Amino acid sequence: MGHTLVVIPARMQSTRLPGKPLADINGEPMIAHVWRRAIEADVGRVIVASDSEEINAVIQARGGEAVLTRLDHPSGSDRVFEAMSKVDRGDVEVILNLQGDLPSPSPARRAPA
């Protein structure tokens, strides 16, 4: 059976709010909140896919896994694909693209069956 890979794309060049992944929320960068909630959901391996060493350093300082991706991706899905291509050892069956600017969902919530 394959594994689930949760990939959180993040980039520093947001047109509306440059540097958004590092925006402070209660003393912690937004991307750290998203990463932590993904870990707490316990659905699979979690990686952050980012175009920024600074974002990756935030995640790695917390014991997380981050993959540096190219700057020129036209979408978060392209960033997810690049990161997945770098880390998949052939056992990934499900890829979840978790948006890097959604810091508040509860990891305990489940969709209705």
URQUI-V794375 format. One record per pair of residues at least 12 apart in sequence whose C-alpha atoms are under 6 Angstrom apart, sorted by the first residue. I is the first residue (numbers start at 1). J is the second residue. Records with the same first field share a line. If there is no record, write none. Layout:
I: J + J
This chain:
2: 91 + 92 + 93
3: 91 + 92 + 93
4: 44 + 92 + 94 + 95
5: 44 + 45 + 95
6: 45 + 46 + 95 + 96
7: 46 + 47 + 48 + 97
8: 48 + 49 + 98 + 99 + 100
9: 48 + 49 + 50 + 76 + 100
10: 50 + 100
11: 50 + 51
31: 100
33: 103
34: 103
37: 107
40: 107
41: 107
47: 65 + 66
48: 66
49: 66 + 67 + 83
50: 68 + 69
51: 68 + 69 + 70 + 71
